[in-house]
Amino acid sequence: MSGAVGAEIAGAAMPAGAIAIDCAALSKSYDGVIVLRDISARFERGTVNVLAGENGAGKSTLFKIISGQVRPDNGTLELFGEPVRRFDASHAQSLGVSIIPQELAPIPDMRVWQNLLVGREKVGALGLLRRREMIDEAAREMEAVGLSIDPTAPMRSLNVAATQMIEILKATSRQARIILMDEPSSSLSSRETEQLFRVIRRLRNDGACILYTSHRMEEIEEISDTVAIMRDGAIIRHAPTSTLTESQIVADMVGREITELFPDRTIRGGGGPVLEVENLRVAGYDSSVSFSVREGEILGLGGLVGAGRSEMLEAIFGTRPATGTVRLDGEPIVLGRPAQSIRRGIAMVPEDRKQAGVLTSLSILDNVTLPHLDGFTGAGGLLDTAQRRTRALDVLGRTRVAYASLNQKVGHLSGGNQQKVALARWLVTGMPRLLILDEPTRGIDVGARSELYRLINDLAAQGVAVLLASSDMPELINLSHRVLVIRGGGITGELGRHELQQEAILRLAMGRTTDASR
């Protein structure tokens, strides 16, 4: 942002000298690719500041610098008027910086109370943990923000939304003065998002400086005081939220106007059922489901967090225990065998891309071709590298992945490009018969969303059957031809294309009857 704009914001909100973060000409490169370009910006105490921009714009890298995880190549950083000369996470924490990353990092083998109070352990006279006292403390902290989670439950037993709330609470309960939130609401229901906003408002009133990334325009308007728009590693606009329109923010983010976010839905005529599910009961749920997905159809799954959508998709793909019958093109599939599902033409992009969608430590080439190595192996057991590269380049071009080279590690890509890689890997050897998508645009910016929506629609138009679970109501309504609403692992209703309204979906998700239910 320009110095003039910064002065206007500082003067409008708080007295001079109330600056929490002062960045001057910060720059950073990875693998020869510039990800931050001369970032100069100031953020004040007692404010919520949204960083808006496409994936790859540099938001996460700026967060990593402020939180001490990454040293900038050039430029300076001051926190509360003091120059930062030592860049490491523990030093940043000692200065009052706390970060909630988009990709969560809980300790799955520990209990909720242990995760929540890590680094704040209470130790008795003999050096033993005061376990009961810590459990009670964890319960009080969760109750204060409306969380109903057993503090003694294993972290690995929580779903993504509950894990997100524990990580948020952990980060905000350490007397942090600067809090960095990277897409914190991406896995939360509307009720949980309101809980999050209450926490944020309390922190702002206590004088904390909050930097918050979000791709949801309604959130930006509701929670932020200022918006810093990033594109190609630079802040191109920083202004009070009240002075910006949604169209301005989107146009600045992507460098162009997006007139139609969602493409027209079409169903290829004459297509029969590709997937048939009969009496499928997922382990841990009492209800069973029966439904089908036709060739070229996008069938949406709606429901509240914890309704069982992800578990159902995993059961169909073969990675979660279940009973019942699943048929693909009329032929039964043995449950619990994902390798067979892949051979038969079922592809899945999971909700948690870093845990199950991509291998961040491997190259783009390896990630894209990994499920198909048999097809690139010759008689002598040697990989046909040239053919792998040709196929990879083709599918990366079709999915519009932004990258430096095929050897670039996927972990160095933005979240949106990682998601594209997770989808591209299933298109290397042709079209899948069934594409399963679980929260496909979680943490993805509006430009990348538009591209993914068109890709999903194009695949359906070519005859691919698509099973889509999404907590994003506009996405679910505008992409789906039909929506099944899930509650407690069962189907509470079905809505046709002309019945798709947010109120109708929510009523069914909450167990209420509606004229559209069957």
Secondary structure, DSSP 8 states (H G I E B T S, - for coil): --HHHHHHHHHHHS-TT-EEEEEEEEEEEETTEEEEEEEEEEEETTEEEEEE--TTSSHHHHHHHHTTSS--SEEEEEETTEE-----HHHHHHTTEEEE-SS----TTSBHHHHHTTT---B-TTS-B-HHHHHHHHHHHHHHTT----TTSBGGGS-HHHHHHHHHHHHHTS--SEEEEESTTTT--HHHHHHHHHHHHHHHHTT-EEEEE---HHHHHHH-SEEEEEETTEEEEEEEGGG--HHHHHHHHHSS--S-SS------TT--EEEEEEEEEETT-S--EEEEEETT-EEEEE--TTSSHHHHHHHHHTSS-EEEEEEETTEE--TT-HHHHHHHTEEEE-S-IIIII--TTSBHHHHHHGGGGGGGB-TTS-B-HHHHHHHHHHHHHHTT---S-TTSBGGGS-HHHHHHHHHHTTSTTS--SEEEEESTTTT--HHHHHHHHHHHHHHHHTT-EEEEE-S-HHHHHHH-SEEEEEETTEEEEEE-GGG--HHHHHHHHTT---TT--
